[in-house]
Amino acid sequence: MGQVRPMPKQPPMDDAHVQGAGTVSSIDSAHCGLCGAKLSARALRHHLISPQSCGAAITVCHTCQKAALGEGYRLVE
């Protein structure tokens, strides 16, 4: 049987550590991976897997999604 060792003690976190932590901000827009159109926060986005690379997912606009499915791209499940 394996040996079980206790986890090392970690110092308590104070407010200085918490306040120094990075903040998360949302991205307001992105770009379509096929046509380059700017995708606003409310735009329909679709995630597809490219047939040309090994499982690389790209984000595309609604128009490109329709065309890409006919070209061998697959939806990310």
Secondary structure by P-SEA (a helix, b strand, c coil): cbbbbcccccccccaaaaaabbbbbbcccccccccccccccccbbbbbbbccccbbbbbbcaaaaaaaaaacccccc
